[in-house]
Amino acid sequence: MQPNLGLVCITASKDVRYRTVTRKRLLEHSLDAQRKLLEDLYRDNIQTLDKALRYCEAEGIRLYRLPSSIFPFADEDIGREVLAPFAPTLGRSGRRALERGIRLVMHPDQFVVLNSDSEGVVANSVKILQMHADIMDLLAQPRSPWALLEIHGGKGNRADALVERITLLPDAIRCRLGLENDEYAYGAQEIYEICMRAGVPMVFDAHHHVVHDKLDSYEDPSVGAMLLKARETWADPAHQLVHISNGREGFNDRQHADLIEVMPSSYLAAPYIEIEAKLKEEAIRGLRAWSASATAQA
């Protein structure tokens, strides 16, 4: 099967761009004006989401990561109040994506640290995750890893706390949650073990892996081995999702390059690949021949 390549949030061109607003700017307005500002912004961003889905369909892209900030302040009462009337429209958009085979996922921001030793940080993390789960519910997405909410492991050396807090999450979050390895706190093997304990899927990132383990090639045997290990954590292996990026200044540079010049050969067996490159759709187009080779080798 040919790997499905995924677009992350926006295009390098102006085809898919979302609006946002800062807290400072929002609070400069009266409460009624805040509601109006958010209503207009949410409406525009829903239109942009529909445009993104049409773009993905036209380009043959079968995975789309929604921006974490698609609905600013939707984790607060005012945002939830403004977003609620858009439920029918969002439901239609989400069902259209399902019908057309476009998978929707989200990647909550770095402020989500479920295993923090601060209860305030944990509570805020759950609040942010709940907002993402609510958006997926509004989009009529299944409560399963098909509609994945991807996060990192958080604070290092707190695996037990992470497993415990995952088990306490509301179903709408827990049933969609996936954990990704990173360069610093939790390497691929550590995240794999946590995922097995917590019963959530692992999102394997080969670039994070080579940076964490100081490897000099995507062909290191551990890359293919971790891809297969990560697949064990997916209830449906056909839904396995991985990430790829290349280093900007060198192979082990953690900063993302504009394009993807080097791919792990083992990724030809990955069902879904999020392309984390700066030039977004150009990187996807550049990988079409590589992706097609999976079919040729089958």
C-alpha positions in Angstrom: 0.0 0.0 0.0 1.3 3.5 -0.9 2.0 5.7 2.2 -0.5 8.5 2.7 1.4 11.8 3.0 -0.1 14.4 5.4 -0.3 18.2 5.2 0.4 20.0 8.4 -1.9 23.0 9.1 -1.2 25.5 6.3 0.3 25.7 2.9 3.5 27.5 2.0 1.5 29.4 -0.5 -1.5 31.6 0.6 -4.0 28.8 -0.4 -4.6 27.7 3.2 -4.1 30.4 5.9 -6.0 30.9 9.2 -6.8 34.0 11.2 -5.9 34.4 14.9 -6.1 36.9 17.6 -4.0 37.6 20.7 -5.4 37.8 24.2 -4.3 41.4 24.4 -6.2 42.4 21.3 -9.3 40.5 22.4 -9.4 42.1 25.8 -9.2 45.6 24.3 -12.9 45.1 23.3 -16.2 45.0 25.2 -17.7 41.6 25.9 -20.1 41.9 23.1 -17.4 43.1 20.7 -15.2 40.1 21.8 -18.1 37.7 20.9 -18.4 39.4 17.5 -14.7 39.3 16.9 -14.5 35.6 17.7 -17.7 34.8 15.7 -16.2 36.4 12.6 -12.9 34.7 13.2 -14.4 31.3 13.7 -16.6 31.6 10.6 -13.6 32.6 8.5 -11.5 29.7 9.9 -14.3 27.2 9.2 -14.3 28.4 5.6 -10.5 28.0 5.5 -10.9 24.5 6.9 -13.3 23.7 4.1 -10.8 25.2 1.6 -8.0 23.1 3.1 -10.1 19.9 2.7 -10.9 20.8 -0.9 -7.2 21.4 -1.4 -6.3 18.1 0.1 -8.8 16.3 -2.1 -7.6 18.0 -5.3 -3.9 17.2 -4.4 -4.7 13.6 -3.3 -3.6 14.3 0.3 -5.3 11.8 2.7 -4.1 13.3 6.0 -4.6 16.8 7.3 -3.5 18.2 10.7 -5.8 21.0 11.8 -4.0 23.9 13.5 -4.2 23.7 17.3 -5.3 27.4 17.3 -8.0 27.0 14.7 -10.5 28.4 17.3 -8.7 30.7 19.6 -10.1 30.8 23.2 -12.4 27.8 22.5 -11.1 26.4 25.8 -12.8 29.3 27.7 -16.5 30.0 28.3 -16.7 32.8 25.8 -15.1 30.7 23.0 -17.3 27.6 23.7 -20.4 29.9 23.7 -19.5 31.4 20.3 -18.4 28.1 18.8 -21.5 26.1 19.8 -23.9 27.5 17.0 -21.3 26.4 14.4 -21.9 22.7 15.3 -24.0 21.8 12.3 -21.5 23.4 9.9 -18.6 21.7 11.5 -20.4 18.4 11.5 -20.9 18.7 7.7 -17.2 19.5 7.2 -16.1 16.6 9.3 -18.4 14.1 7.7 -17.3 15.3 4.3 -13.7 14.6 5.3 -14.7 11.1 6.4 -16.6 10.4 3.2 -13.6 11.5 1.1 -11.1 9.5 3.0 -9.3 12.5 4.5 -8.0 11.8 8.0 -8.1 14.7 10.5 -5.6 14.9 13.4 -4.5 17.6 15.8 -1.3 18.3 17.7 -1.9 20.3 20.9 0.8 22.7 21.8 3.8 22.4 24.1 1.9 23.7 27.1 0.3 20.2 27.4 2.3 18.5 30.1 0.2 15.8 31.7 3.0 14.6 34.0 4.0 18.0 35.4 4.5 18.1 39.2 2.3 21.2 39.2 -1.4 20.4 39.5 -2.2 23.7 37.9 -0.2 22.8 34.8 -1.9 19.4 34.7 -5.4 20.9 35.0 -4.6 23.4 32.2 -3.2 20.6 30.1 -6.5 18.6 30.5 -8.4 21.8 29.6 -6.5 22.3 26.4 -6.9 18.6 25.5 -10.6 18.8 26.2 -10.9 21.7 23.7 -9.2 19.6 21.0 -11.5 16.7 21.8 -14.5 19.0 21.7 -13.5 20.2 18.2 -13.1 16.6 17.0 -16.6 15.8 18.4 -18.0 18.9 16.6 -16.4 17.6 13.4 -18.2 14.3 13.9 -14.9 12.4 14.1 -14.7 9.0 15.8 -13.5 8.7 19.3 -10.6 6.6 18.2 -6.9 7.1 17.2 -8.2 7.7 13.6 -8.8 11.3 14.9 -5.5 11.4 16.8 -4.6 14.0 19.4 -0.8 13.8 19.4 1.3 15.0 22.3 4.8 14.6 23.6 5.7 12.8 26.8 6.2 16.0 28.8 8.4 16.2 31.9 11.3 13.7 31.9 11.6 10.9 34.4 7.9 10.9 35.2 6.7 8.0 33.2 4.5 6.6 36.0 2.8 9.9 36.5 2.1 10.1 32.7 0.6 6.6 32.6 -1.6 7.4 35.6 -2.9 10.7 34.3 -3.7 9.2 30.9 -5.9 6.6 32.6 -7.8 9.4 34.3 -8.6 11.4 31.2 -12.2 11.7 29.9 -13.0 9.2 27.2 -13.2 11.8 24.4 -9.5 12.6 25.0 -8.1 9.2 26.0 -9.7 7.3 23.1 -7.9 9.7 20.7 -4.6 10.3 22.5 -1.3 9.3 21.0 2.3 9.9 22.3 5.3 11.0 20.2 8.9 10.5 21.0 11.1 13.6 21.3 14.8 14.7 21.2 15.2 15.2 24.9 12.9 13.9 27.6 11.5 10.6 26.1 13.3 8.7 23.4 11.5 6.2 21.1 12.0 3.1 23.3 10.8 5.0 26.4 7.6 6.3 24.7 7.0 2.8 23.3 7.0 1.4 26.8 4.8 4.1 28.2 2.3 3.6 25.3 2.2 -0.1 26.0 1.5 0.5 29.7 -1.1 3.3 29.0 -2.8 1.5 26.1 -2.4 4.4 23.7 -0.7 4.5 20.2 2.8 5.7 19.6 3.6 8.3 16.9 7.1 7.4 15.9 9.2 10.4 14.7 12.4 9.2 12.9 14.1 12.6 13.1 13.5 13.0 16.8 14.9 9.5 17.2 18.1 10.1 15.3 18.7 13.4 17.2 18.0 11.8 20.6 20.2 8.7 19.9 22.9 10.7 17.9 22.6 8.5 14.9 24.1 9.3 11.5 21.5 7.7 9.2 17.8 6.9 8.8 19.0 3.5 7.7 20.3 2.7 11.2 18.5 -0.7 12.1 16.9 0.9 15.1 14.7 3.2 12.8 13.0 0.3 11.1 12.8 -1.6 14.4 11.1 1.3 16.2 8.7 1.7 13.3 7.5 -1.9 13.8 7.5 -1.6 17.6 5.3 1.5 17.3 2.9 -0.4 15.1 2.3 -2.8 17.9 0.7 0.0 19.9 -2.0 0.6 17.3 -5.2 -1.3 17.6 -5.6 -1.0 13.9 -2.1 -1.2 12.3 -3.5 0.3 9.1 -4.0 3.6 11.0 -0.4 3.9 12.2 0.9 7.4 11.9 4.5 8.6 11.9 6.3 11.9 11.4 9.2 12.9 9.3 11.4 16.0 9.0 15.0 16.7 8.0 17.5 18.8 9.8 17.9 22.3 8.5 21.7 22.8 8.8 22.8 19.2 9.1 21.4 15.7 9.6 21.2 16.0 13.4 19.9 19.5 13.5 16.6 19.5 15.4 15.3 22.5 13.3 13.1 21.5 10.3 14.4 21.9 6.8 12.3 23.4 4.0 12.0 20.1 2.2 12.5 16.4 2.8 15.6 15.3 1.0 16.2 12.0 2.9 13.5 9.5 3.9 14.0 6.3 5.9 13.5 3.3 3.5 11.5 1.7 6.3 8.9 4.4 6.0 7.7 2.9 2.7 5.7 0.6 5.1 4.2 3.4 7.1 0.4 3.9 6.4 0.3 7.6 7.2 3.2 10.1 7.3 2.9 13.7 8.5 5.4 15.8 6.5 6.9 18.3 8.9 8.8 20.5 6.5 8.7 24.3 6.1 7.6 24.3 2.5 4.6 22.1 3.3 3.0 21.1 0.0 6.2 21.5 -2.0 7.8 18.9 0.3 4.8 16.6 -0.3 5.0 17.0 -4.1 8.7 16.2 -3.9 8.0 12.9 -2.1 5.3 11.7 -4.6 7.8 9.5 -6.5 9.2 8.1 -3.3 5.7 7.2 -2.1 4.8 5.7 -5.4 7.8 3.4 -5.1 6.0 1.6 -2.3 3.4 0.4 -4.8 6.0 -0.6 -7.3 7.8 -2.7 -4.6 4.6 -4.4 -3.4 
